[in-house]
Amino acid sequence: MEIAYKLRLYPTLDQQVMIAKTIGCARFVYNWGLEIRREAFIEEKRSLSYGDCSELLTSLKQDEGHSWLREVDKFALQNALRNLDNAYVNFFEGRANYPRFKSKHQGKQKYRTNMTNNNIRVDTEKCRLKLPKLGWIKFRSSKKRPIKGRILNVTVSQTSNAAYYASICCEIDQLPYKSTEPRKYAVGVDLGLKDFCILSSGEKIENPKHFSSSQKKLARFQRRLAKKTKGSKNRDKARKAVAKQHQKVANQRNDFLHKESRKLINENQVICIEDLNVRGMVKNRTLSKAISDAGWGIFQKMLTYKAAWHDRQVVVINRFYPSTQLCNGCKTKNPMLTLSDRKWTCPVCKMECDRDVNAAKNILCEGLRLSA
């Protein structure tokens, strides 16, 4: 099993310059590899592999005009070509669009380096991390927890508000945390917009709507940014203020999702949840902002990997299962139900049904049937 530890870095000025150089070189190699692969296919009808591009990269680094590529970490350049090769694989297998050139104006910039010959080390006592070409970098940690497992690679990233992070990927042979005692409880979870999620027990968790509550403040920062002269230092300050506000909203959302997913994992042995087509649902221009603000996809991923850590079971129900239209008492289907009907009465057994709680109970029943 692989697990990642994310740390907030505080590099010196010289280290910031080296990180910027490494990110720029990795971006250049990615765009260069994309260009030569396109030209090889158009002119020679030949498809280049990662090995072919790696050999050409070695020749490119020997060129005097590109000697600056030898100043940075070699693994960052090789991993850029690996990312390009994975992008082509995803394109040909229908999982993504054709690869595009990267821009230095993108919000988040990053590069990845590999572990070899003990070139990456973590000192949790002094809160510092050693990376190739950078040396020891200070990081912040509220808990001096040890880094468990064998380090595979480290991804160094820089956000648009000039914050630095390191994601340490480790390989472990056992569960990363002590598995809590098995629970006898099972719960069905129905995700929504008015309430973030509704449990089969009848509990409703309110949707905090972090982005909607910060829209006025964000609009004020964006108006200030629009009035600044392009290329000025004041514009750069205003841009960082906008980026910082966006980052705050993302941090609030992640904090909420982590707490709610952790609560469900700690209290239940089986969690039944519906497989939602979030990518298709956000195409609805009326609800796309609210759906993106809720973070359903991230929440489901958190439940999945935390369940693997603590020996829990997450059962995903088919997205076409009519959980909302079925009566939980007699399983009668009510196809005339509309989105505005929050409560309805079953025409057969006359049971009063709360739309969301009824759907959560049906998801629980279907999940237990599938798990059995």
Number of C-alpha atoms within 10 A of each C-alpha: 12 15 18 18 12 14 18 16 21 16 20 13 9 10 16 16 13 18 24 17 17 24 25 19 23 27 23 19 23 23 20 16 24 21 13 15 18 16 14 13 12 11 8 9 10 12 13 16 14 16 12 12 21 16 10 13 19 11 11 15 15 13 12 8 9 11 11 13 22 13 13 20 24 17 18 23 26 21 18 23 26 18 15 22 21 14 18 19 14 15 14 12 10 10 11 12 12 12 15 12 12 13 12 11 8 9 11 13 21 20 24 23 22 20 17 12 5 10 13 20 16 17 15 16 9 11 17 19 19 16 20 18 15 18 14 19 16 17 19 15 14 6 7 12 9 10 17 15 16 13 22 16 19 21 17 24 22 20 17 20 19 13 15 20 20 21 17 20 21 18 16 14 10 11 14 16 10 10 14 13 10 14 13 9 10 20 24 28 26 26 22 18 16 14 16 19 23 22 25 23 13 14 11 18 15 13 16 17 21 18 21 13 11 14 14 11 11 19 12 11 18 16 12 15 20 12 11 16 11 11 8 9 11 15 17 16 14 19 19 18 19 23 19 18 18 17 16 15 20 16 13 14 19 16 11 16 21 15 10 16 18 15 11 19 24 17 16 17 20 25 26 28 25 23 16 17 11 14 12 9 13 15 11 11 9 9 13 15 14 18 19 16 19 24 17 21 15 14 17 18 12 18 23 19 14 20 23 15 19 19 18 22 19 23 22 19 18 15 12 9 14 14 26 25 21 22 27 21 16 12 14 14 17 17 10 7 15 10 7 7 10 11 13 16 14 19 12 13 12 12 14 14 19 17 21 24 24 25 27 29 27 27 31 27 18 21 24 17 10 12 12 6
